[in-house]
Amino acid sequence: MVTNEAQAESVLFGDLGAVKALPSGASIILSSTVSPGFVIQLERRLKNENKNLKLVDAPVSGGVKRASLGTLTIIASGTDEALTSSGSVLSALSEKLYIIKGGCGSGSAVKMVNQLLAGVHIAASAEAMAIGARLGLNTRKLFDFITNSGGTSWMFQDRTPHMLDNDYTPHSALNIFVKDLGIVSHECASYKVPLMLSTVAHQLFMSGSAAGWGRYDDAAVVKVYETITGVKVEGKLPVVKKEEVLCSLPPEWPSDPIDDIHALDQSNLKTLIVLDDDPTGTQTVHDIEVLTEWNVEPLVEQFRKRPKCFFILTNSRALTSEKATALIKDICTNLRNAANSVGNIDYTVVLRGDSTLRGHFPEEADAAVSVLGEMDAWIICPFFLQGGRYTIDDIHYVADSDCLVPAGDTEFAKDASFGYKSSNLREWVEEKTLGHIPASSVTSISIQLLRKGGPDAVCMRLCSLEKVFLGQPPRTSLGSTCIVNAASERDMAVFAAGMIQAERKGKHFLCRTAASFVSARIGIIPKAPILPKDLGINKEKNGGLIVVGSYVPKTTKQVEELKLQCGQILKSIEISVDKLAMKSLEEREEEIKRAAEMADVFLRASKDTLIMTSRELITGKSPSESLEINFKVSSALVEIVRRITTRPRYILAKGGITSSDLATKALEAKCAKVVGQALAGVPLWQLGPESRHPGVPYIVFPGNVGDIRALADVVKSWVRPVRLSSTKELLLDAERGGYAVGAFNVYNLEGVEAVVTAAEEEQSPAILQIHPSALKQGGIPLVACCVAAATQASVPITVHFDHGSSKKELVDVLELGFDSVMVDGSHLPFKDNITYTKSISLLAHSKNMMVEAELGRLSGTEDDLTVEDYEAKLTDIDQALEFIDETGIDALAVCIGNVHGKYPATGPNLRLDLLRELHNLCSKKGVLVVLHGASGLSEKLIKECIERGVTKFNVNTEVRKAYMEALSKPGKDLVHVMSNAKEAMKAVVAEKMHLFGSAGKA
């Protein structure tokens, strides 16, 4: 289409003009905006060619946007013969076709009047917003008010947003109105009609053109006013205080709809199927299955289970628009076929997308509708509380600390592949649909309606939505597009309950939402974050694997904080994005090989391992090039994880695309169960049996969730503890489980290995116990050996210092890494024993160490320390009460006739009645009962002691005896002697574990 009279003249009559080449009787359609006089003269010239050329004067209205939609308005005039010959073409090009009587020039006369009004309206809109800005008004709120008042117009509603956004991307250039209003002025001068308004408007547009803005959008005429006055009409949405905004909203709907949702779901029997464009959409649900394949067979299997919901991981955000469209069509086709195969299946599809508005919209929605059929409405609902995403007055906000930032002003809106400008969701829909769905046709569910009208009002509103039709008859129905505002989980639940009501009345919806809608729609009741102990993996030995691929700035800050907080316990491997995506295949392969080999070493050494891409962001020249770079990086991460042979204790993937690719390609998961969240908004899966690591917890950490400390908090809660348990926890577990834990004296490496190996083989907790005489001989290296062995063990092992009878010795011991100590003041007078024990107890408790003490005194010999029979005495029940109250100990070593070393030939003579009394007293005070001198006790006595509350037995003599006997046997080499000694001790330790009932309790 030519733009002016000169171009029309040139096309028809220039050097290569069309008139000479046209056959006789041809029709010429002139759709440019030109003066009526020019059209009349042109018709005469064509007649003079004597070729029976027919001219149709057919200017158009609607611009490039409506031309692309096939919704132009055409105003046609000419002879009857000319109109008849071109009628079919005009109808095909237009949504509305007006035939104007009066011959050529009449159509252009109507268009001229239209342009007069359009130009004046644009100029008046600019003037109105300029005075509003000068008056200090919030121009965006001023626009909203006028839009809903009598002063509005189509041009005001269409052009003013450009002014408010300071976005003058040309949809209709300013210079067009310089031309068109120039035609108005020239034509009307000949008719002697004074046109003051249009003349002033013409001068305004001419001023804008002279200032260099002629090729800007015609809304840029407002810049003339901005230049003259110094004001800014731009109505950038302000950053607002979250608390102030939320407090200004009406009170929430008073009753929780969750029970209604459950009841409605029972009678509705609709399955919610969530097509998730990355794995992070499971961040608000639990006990829901996720499929990573969508062939008909697994879908049939799902439908037969009649679940209320299941997810299909599409990972479509990593694809091009064309591939994403084809994928959604394929999945929806398979869903339809699977549902038909099972029969009597009804379902609603949710396209779960990013809460910061990134992803393939409207392409995926169009693809779904093309298969599933016409919908009554598209539901747009990006609210996501855990991620700090709120929709208020149709504006979508992203929380940043205590503020709400309009989404269009955040880092997410600058995404290389899915960037956008609009924070107002109505305008965002228009922007993303390239004008196919105008903002003015988008409706919304307001927070006021949710909080004052409740589910019934939501249902009524959804049922009253009118469908939007495009094109000329037969026209395509888009359904309505409906924005859902929400600022709380209750708002979301109210909407979900109302939507279910509308579905029961026969309405069908296609939903494009964030994660909060899904949990509200199926009535999920939140549960506390999942920890390793909840899944029974806290005792597993290998390190956890953390893989970071996300490039959003929030992720980079979180990774920096992770390394700052966890640098001492974390091994980091940084891989070069430049080598992976931009360098040779050889360099790429070397980088992948290096990372995989290092990770294997670290994981086997029980080190949690961070694999992260270098933080420089490399983008392409176009969105498709950026996606290709992302693919190269993501595929390299997949290959690294695929080559790691060690089974990690857990896997954490940071970023949507990263987590999807690792789950499906590296770990080969076809199905996983969402067991809950590792942190609010951070889903936790357990991988299915077909995956490379069945049952391994898989933490899907979105790139845009949590504050700066969130990643570090999750890793710290999942990192393998230095000790799997404390001594007190071991004994409390024993008390609850009706067994006892063995505390085995150790003197050297062989003894330590014997206890730990026996514990791991028997799956038993155990305590490595060091006596003062052993510490004197082995020193700090012996303690370090015990601590290291306990740390590396795959079962709970703790390290205990026994019989600390010297205050100086105990104070030193408290700094060596023991988990617990025994304060032995049994040789002191009662009051002195209390004073001594209390002083150490206070120090030990400040270091979270368990304190054991002895009341009474055992006879016998232990490590060259002998107590004669006449010095021994039983624990006094009355003294025990005072002792416990005064000292604050955690465990009491009782004297009930037990001895250190060997029992006399007559055998042990234990006062079990006294033991029962002591246990009754201790249990009331929260103190545990332990028994020294377990060597030589019969199985019957051991069981009777456990039944009367003993949770820990000290074992020394029998293990020492096995060691000494092994040394007396000849060996070929020192290593054989050591091995034999270890095996001999291990056999005794294992026997005791079975005797105490601790075997199998780890």
ChimeraX attribute file (.defattr): number of C-alpha atoms within 10 A of each C-alpha:
attribute: neighborCount
match mode: 1-to-1
recipient: residues
	/A:1	9
	/A:2	14
	/A:3	13
	/A:4	16
	/A:5	16
	/A:6	10
	/A:7	14
	/A:8	19
	/A:9	14
	/A:10	14
	/A:11	15
	/A:12	18
	/A:13	15
	/A:14	13
	/A:15	9
	/A:16	11
	/A:17	14
	/A:18	14
	/A:19	18
	/A:20	14
	/A:21	9
	/A:22	14
	/A:23	12
	/A:24	14
	/A:25	13
	/A:26	15
	/A:27	18
	/A:28	20
	/A:29	19
	/A:30	19
	/A:31	22
	/A:32	20
	/A:33	25
	/A:34	25
	/A:35	23
	/A:36	22
	/A:37	15
	/A:38	14
	/A:39	23
	/A:40	18
	/A:41	12
	/A:42	19
	/A:43	20
	/A:44	11
	/A:45	13
	/A:46	18
	/A:47	13
	/A:48	11
	/A:49	12
	/A:50	10
	/A:51	15
	/A:52	14
	/A:53	20
	/A:54	23
	/A:55	27
	/A:56	30
	/A:57	33
	/A:58	30
	/A:59	22
	/A:60	23
	/A:61	21
	/A:62	16
	/A:63	13
	/A:64	13
	/A:65	15
	/A:66	17
	/A:67	16
	/A:68	14
	/A:69	17
	/A:70	18
	/A:71	21
	/A:72	23
	/A:73	22
	/A:74	24
	/A:75	25
	/A:76	29
	/A:77	26
	/A:78	25
	/A:79	15
	/A:80	12
	/A:81	13
	/A:82	22
	/A:83	22
	/A:84	11
	/A:85	15
	/A:86	17
	/A:87	15
	/A:88	10
	/A:89	10
	/A:90	21
	/A:91	16
	/A:92	14
	/A:93	20
	/A:94	23
	/A:95	20
	/A:96	17
	/A:97	18
	/A:98	15
	/A:99	16
	/A:100	19
	/A:101	14
	/A:102	11
	/A:103	21
	/A:104	26
	/A:105	27
	/A:106	23
	/A:107	29
	/A:108	29
	/A:109	24
	/A:110	17
	/A:111	25
	/A:112	22
	/A:113	14
	/A:114	14
	/A:115	21
	/A:116	24
	/A:117	16
	/A:118	19
	/A:119	27
	/A:120	22
	/A:121	20
	/A:122	27
	/A:123	26
	/A:124	17
	/A:125	24
	/A:126	25
	/A:127	18
	/A:128	19
	/A:129	27
	/A:130	26
	/A:131	17
	/A:132	17
	/A:133	22
	/A:134	16
	/A:135	11
	/A:136	10
	/A:137	15
	/A:138	17
	/A:139	26
	/A:140	21
	/A:141	12
	/A:142	15
	/A:143	22
	/A:144	12
	/A:145	13
	/A:146	14
	/A:147	16
	/A:148	11
	/A:149	10
	/A:150	8
	/A:151	10
	/A:152	16
	/A:153	16
	/A:154	12
	/A:155	18
	/A:156	23
	/A:157	19
	/A:158	14
	/A:159	20
	/A:160	25
	/A:161	19
	/A:162	20
	/A:163	27
	/A:164	18
	/A:165	16
	/A:166	18
	/A:167	15
	/A:168	20
	/A:169	14
	/A:170	16
	/A:171	15
	/A:172	18
	/A:173	19
	/A:174	24
	/A:175	20
	/A:176	21
	/A:177	25
	/A:178	22
	/A:179	19
	/A:180	23
	/A:181	28
	/A:182	20
	/A:183	21
	/A:184	22
	/A:185	19
	/A:186	12
	/A:187	17
	/A:188	13
	/A:189	12
	/A:190	8
	/A:191	8
	/A:192	8
	/A:193	10
	/A:194	11
	/A:195	13
	/A:196	10
	/A:197	14
	/A:198	22
	/A:199	17
	/A:200	14
	/A:201	22
	/A:202	25
	/A:203	14
	/A:204	22
	/A:205	31
	/A:206	22
	/A:207	17
	/A:208	25
	/A:209	23
	/A:210	11
	/A:211	12
	/A:212	9
	/A:213	21
	/A:214	22
	/A:215	18
	/A:216	20
	/A:217	21
	/A:218	29
	/A:219	30
	/A:220	30
	/A:221	26
	/A:222	28
	/A:223	23
	/A:224	21
	/A:225	21
	/A:226	20
	/A:227	12
	/A:228	8
	/A:229	13
	/A:230	13
	/A:231	17
	/A:232	19
	/A:233	28
	/A:234	22
	/A:235	22
	/A:236	17
	/A:237	21
	/A:238	12
	/A:239	15
	/A:240	15
	/A:241	15
	/A:242	20
	/A:243	11
	/A:244	11
	/A:245	13
	/A:246	14
	/A:247	9
	/A:248	9
	/A:249	13
	/A:250	13
	/A:251	12
	/A:252	19
	/A:253	20
	/A:254	10
	/A:255	10
	/A:256	14
	/A:257	23
	/A:258	20
	/A:259	12
	/A:260	17
	/A:261	25
	/A:262	16
	/A:263	13
	/A:264	17
	/A:265	20
	/A:266	11
	/A:267	10
	/A:268	16
	/A:269	15
	/A:270	21
	/A:271	19
	/A:272	19
	/A:273	20
	/A:274	26
	/A:275	27
	/A:276	26
	/A:277	26
	/A:278	27
	/A:279	29
	/A:280	31
	/A:281	29
	/A:282	33
	/A:283	30
	/A:284	27
	/A:285	27
	/A:286	20
	/A:287	13
	/A:288	17
	/A:289	21
	/A:290	25
	/A:291	21
	/A:292	22
	/A:293	17
	/A:294	18
	/A:295	14
	/A:296	18
	/A:297	14
	/A:298	16
	/A:299	22
	/A:300	20
	/A:301	12
	/A:302	18
	/A:303	24
	/A:304	15
	/A:305	8
	/A:306	13
	/A:307	15
	/A:308	18
	/A:309	23
	/A:310	23
	/A:311	24
	/A:312	23
	/A:313	26
	/A:314	25
	/A:315	22
	/A:316	23
	/A:317	22
	/A:318	24
	/A:319	20
	/A:320	15
	/A:321	18
	/A:322	11
	/A:323	13
	/A:324	22
	/A:325	20
	/A:326	14
	/A:327	19
	/A:328	24
	/A:329	21
	/A:330	16
	/A:331	21
	/A:332	20
	/A:333	18
	/A:334	19
	/A:335	23
	/A:336	17
	/A:337	16
	/A:338	22
	/A:339	20
	/A:340	13
	/A:341	15
	/A:342	14
	/A:343	12
	/A:344	9
	/A:345	16
	/A:346	14
	/A:347	18
	/A:348	15
	/A:349	19
	/A:350	23
	/A:351	26
	/A:352	31
	/A:353	28
	/A:354	26
	/A:355	28
	/A:356	24
	/A:357	24
	/A:358	17
	/A:359	24
	/A:360	24
	/A:361	17
	/A:362	16
	/A:363	17
	/A:364	24
	/A:365	19
	/A:366	15
	/A:367	19
	/A:368	24
	/A:369	17
	/A:370	14
	/A:371	17
	/A:372	15
	/A:373	10
	/A:374	16
	/A:375	16
	/A:376	22
	/A:377	22
	/A:378	20
	/A:379	23
	/A:380	22
	/A:381	28
	/A:382	28
	/A:383	31
	/A:384	27
	/A:385	22
	/A:386	17
	/A:387	24
	/A:388	23
	/A:389	26
	/A:390	28
	/A:391	26
	/A:392	21
	/A:393	17
	/A:394	21
	/A:395	21
	/A:396	27
	/A:397	28
	/A:398	27
	/A:399	19
	/A:400	16
	/A:401	11
	/A:402	11
	/A:403	17
	/A:404	21
	/A:405	24
	/A:406	24
	/A:407	27
	/A:408	25
	/A:409	19
	/A:410	16
	/A:411	13
	/A:412	21
	/A:413	20
	/A:414	14
	/A:415	15
	/A:416	17
	/A:417	21
	/A:418	16
	/A:419	17
	/A:420	19
	/A:421	17
	/A:422	23
	/A:423	25
	/A:424	20
	/A:425	28
	/A:426	23
	/A:427	21
	/A:428	22
	/A:429	24
	/A:430	18
	/A:431	17
	/A:432	19
	/A:433	14
	/A:434	14
	/A:435	16
	/A:436	17
	/A:437	23
	/A:438	16
	/A:439	19
	/A:440	13
	/A:441	15
	/A:442	18
	/A:443	19
	/A:444	21
	/A:445	21
	/A:446	19
	/A:447	27
	/A:448	19
	/A:449	21
	/A:450	26
	/A:451	21
	/A:452	15
	/A:453	15
	/A:454	23
	/A:455	26
	/A:456	18
	/A:457	18
	/A:458	24
	/A:459	24
	/A:460	15
	/A:461	17
	/A:462	25
	/A:463	19
	/A:464	11
	/A:465	16
	/A:466	14
	/A:467	16
	/A:468	17
	/A:469	15
	/A:470	17
	/A:471	18
	/A:472	15
	/A:473	8
	/A:474	8
	/A:475	11
	/A:476	13
	/A:477	14
	/A:478	19
	/A:479	19
	/A:480	23
	/A:481	26
	/A:482	22
	/A:483	24
	/A:484	25
	/A:485	28
	/A:486	30
	/A:487	20
	/A:488	18
	/A:489	19
	/A:490	20
	/A:491	26
	/A:492	27
	/A:493	30
	/A:494	31
	/A:495	30
	/A:496	25
	/A:497	28
	/A:498	26
	/A:499	26
	/A:500	23
	/A:501	23
	/A:502	22
	/A:503	17
	/A:504	16
	/A:505	11
	/A:506	11
	/A:507	16
	/A:508	21
	/A:509	22
	/A:510	22
	/A:511	23
	/A:512	25
	/A:513	25
	/A:514	30
	/A:515	27
	/A:516	29
	/A:517	24
	/A:518	26
	/A:519	22
	/A:520	24
	/A:521	24
	/A:522	23
	/A:523	22
	/A:524	18
	/A:525	11
	/A:526	13
	/A:527	12
	/A:528	10
	/A:529	17
	/A:530	17
	/A:531	18
	/A:532	18
	/A:533	10
	/A:534	9
	/A:535	13
	/A:536	9
	/A:537	17
	/A:538	21
	/A:539	19
	/A:540	18
	/A:541	22
	/A:542	22
	/A:543	27
	/A:544	26
	/A:545	27
	/A:546	23
	/A:547	23
	/A:548	23
	/A:549	25
	/A:550	25
	/A:551	19
	/A:552	16
	/A:553	15
	/A:554	16
	/A:555	26
	/A:556	20
	/A:557	14
	/A:558	20
	/A:559	22
	/A:560	16
	/A:561	18
	/A:562	22
	/A:563	17
	/A:564	11
	/A:565	16
	/A:566	17
	/A:567	12
	/A:568	8
	/A:569	16
	/A:570	22
	/A:571	20
	/A:572	18
	/A:573	18
	/A:574	14
	/A:575	21
	/A:576	18
	/A:577	25
	/A:578	18
	/A:579	18
	/A:580	25
	/A:581	21
	/A:582	15
	/A:583	11
	/A:584	11
	/A:585	12
	/A:586	10
	/A:587	15
	/A:588	21
	/A:589	15
	/A:590	12
	/A:591	19
	/A:592	21
	/A:593	15
	/A:594	13
	/A:595	21
	/A:596	20
	/A:597	14
	/A:598	16
	/A:599	27
	/A:600	22
	/A:601	16
	/A:602	21
	/A:603	23
	/A:604	17
	/A:605	13
	/A:606	20
	/A:607	22
	/A:608	27
	/A:609	25
	/A:610	23
	/A:611	23
	/A:612	22
	/A:613	23
	/A:614	16
	/A:615	18
	/A:616	11
	/A:617	11
	/A:618	13
	/A:619	16
	/A:620	14
	/A:621	8
	/A:622	11
	/A:623	16
	/A:624	16
	/A:625	14
	/A:626	16
	/A:627	19
	/A:628	18
	/A:629	20
	/A:630	23
	/A:631	18
	/A:632	16
	/A:633	24
	/A:634	25
	/A:635	19
	/A:636	21
	/A:637	27
	/A:638	23
	/A:639	18
	/A:640	22
	/A:641	23
	/A:642	16
	/A:643	17
	/A:644	19
	/A:645	15
	/A:646	16
	/A:647	19
	/A:648	24
	/A:649	25
	/A:650	24
	/A:651	25
	/A:652	24
	/A:653	26
	/A:654	27
	/A:655	24
	/A:656	24
	/A:657	26
	/A:658	29
	/A:659	29
	/A:660	27
	/A:661	22
	/A:662	25
	/A:663	26
	/A:664	19
	/A:665	17
	/A:666	21
	/A:667	19
	/A:668	18
	/A:669	24
	/A:670	20
	/A:671	24
	/A:672	25
	/A:673	22
	/A:674	25
	/A:675	21
	/A:676	27
	/A:677	25
	/A:678	27
	/A:679	23
	/A:680	19
	/A:681	28
	/A:682	27
	/A:683	26
	/A:684	29
	/A:685	28
	/A:686	22
	/A:687	24
	/A:688	21
	/A:689	14
	/A:690	14
	/A:691	19
	/A:692	17
	/A:693	20
	/A:694	15
	/A:695	18
	/A:696	20
	/A:697	25
	/A:698	27
	/A:699	25
	/A:700	29
	/A:701	33
	/A:702	26
	/A:703	24
	/A:704	23
	/A:705	23
	/A:706	20
	/A:707	15
	/A:708	17
	/A:709	15
	/A:710	20
	/A:711	24
	/A:712	19
	/A:713	17
	/A:714	19
	/A:715	20
	/A:716	16
	/A:717	14
	/A:718	22
	/A:719	23
	/A:720	25
	/A:721	13
	/A:722	13
	/A:723	22
	/A:724	24
	/A:725	20
	/A:726	20
	/A:727	27
	/A:728	21
	/A:729	13
	/A:730	22
	/A:731	23
	/A:732	17
	/A:733	18
	/A:734	23
	/A:735	20
	/A:736	10
	/A:737	13
	/A:738	18
	/A:739	27
	/A:740	33
	/A:741	28
	/A:742	28
	/A:743	27
	/A:744	27
	/A:745	24
	/A:746	27
	/A:747	21
	/A:748	17
	/A:749	16
	/A:750	19
	/A:751	26
	/A:752	24
	/A:753	19
	/A:754	24
	/A:755	30
	/A:756	29
	/A:757	21
	/A:758	23
	/A:759	28
	/A:760	20
	/A:761	13
	/A:762	20
	/A:763	20
	/A:764	23
	/A:765	32
	/A:766	30
	/A:767	30
	/A:768	26
	/A:769	27
	/A:770	26
	/A:771	19
	/A:772	20
	/A:773	16
	/A:774	17
	/A:775	17
	/A:776	11
	/A:777	12
	/A:778	18
	/A:779	12
	/A:780	14
	/A:781	13
	/A:782	20
	/A:783	26
	/A:784	15
	/A:785	16
	/A:786	30
	/A:787	24
	/A:788	15
	/A:789	21
	/A:790	24
	/A:791	21
	/A:792	19
	/A:793	22
	/A:794	23
	/A:795	27
	/A:796	27
	/A:797	31
	/A:798	27
	/A:799	26
	/A:800	28
	/A:801	25
	/A:802	23
	/A:803	20
	/A:804	20
	/A:805	18
	/A:806	13
	/A:807	16
	/A:808	9
	/A:809	11
	/A:810	22
	/A:811	15
	/A:812	9
	/A:813	20
	/A:814	18
	/A:815	10
	/A:816	12
	/A:817	17
	/A:818	23
	/A:819	24
	/A:820	27
	/A:821	26
	/A:822	25
	/A:823	27
	/A:824	23
	/A:825	24
	/A:826	21
	/A:827	16
	/A:828	13
	/A:829	9
	/A:830	15
	/A:831	12
	/A:832	13
	/A:833	20
	/A:834	22
	/A:835	16
	/A:836	19
	/A:837	27
	/A:838	21
	/A:839	14
	/A:840	21
	/A:841	24
	/A:842	15
	/A:843	15
	/A:844	22
	/A:845	15
	/A:846	8
	/A:847	14
	/A:848	12
	/A:849	22
	/A:850	21
	/A:851	28
	/A:852	27
	/A:853	28
	/A:854	26
	/A:855	25
	/A:856	20
	/A:857	25
	/A:858	27
	/A:859	22
	/A:860	19
	/A:861	15
	/A:862	17
	/A:863	13
	/A:864	8
	/A:865	10
	/A:866	14
	/A:867	17
	/A:868	11
	/A:869	12
	/A:870	7
	/A:871	12
	/A:872	18
	/A:873	16
	/A:874	16
	/A:875	22
	/A:876	15
	/A:877	15
	/A:878	10
	/A:879	14
	/A:880	19
	/A:881	14
	/A:882	12
	/A:883	23
	/A:884	22
	/A:885	12
	/A:886	13
	/A:887	20
	/A:888	19
	/A:889	26
	/A:890	21
	/A:891	23
	/A:892	25
	/A:893	25
	/A:894	26
	/A:895	26
	/A:896	23
	/A:897	21
	/A:898	24
	/A:899	27
	/A:900	22
	/A:901	21
	/A:902	19
	/A:903	19
	/A:904	9
	/A:905	6
	/A:906	6
	/A:907	11
	/A:908	16
	/A:909	14
	/A:910	16
	/A:911	14
	/A:912	15
	/A:913	11
	/A:914	19
	/A:915	24
	/A:916	17
	/A:917	12
	/A:918	23
	/A:919	21
	/A:920	15
	/A:921	17
	/A:922	20
	/A:923	12
	/A:924	8
	/A:925	15
	/A:926	14
	/A:927	20
	/A:928	22
	/A:929	27
	/A:930	26
	/A:931	24
	/A:932	21
	/A:933	23
	/A:934	25
	/A:935	20
	/A:936	17
	/A:937	17
	/A:938	13
	/A:939	13
	/A:940	9
	/A:941	16
	/A:942	20
	/A:943	19
	/A:944	15
	/A:945	24
	/A:946	22
	/A:947	15
	/A:948	20
	/A:949	26
	/A:950	29
	/A:951	27
	/A:952	28
	/A:953	25
	/A:954	21
	/A:955	25
	/A:956	23
	/A:957	21
	/A:958	19
	/A:959	24
	/A:960	20
	/A:961	13
	/A:962	19
	/A:963	22
	/A:964	14
	/A:965	12
	/A:966	20
	/A:967	14
	/A:968	10
	/A:969	10
	/A:970	11
	/A:971	14
	/A:972	7
	/A:973	9
	/A:974	10
	/A:975	10
	/A:976	12
	/A:977	17
	/A:978	18
	/A:979	15
	/A:980	21
	/A:981	24
	/A:982	22
	/A:983	22
	/A:984	22
	/A:985	26
	/A:986	25
	/A:987	16
	/A:988	20
	/A:989	28
	/A:990	24
	/A:991	14
	/A:992	23
	/A:993	25
	/A:994	16
	/A:995	18
	/A:996	24
	/A:997	20
	/A:998	24
	/A:999	24
	/A:1000	14
	/A:1001	17
	/A:1002	19
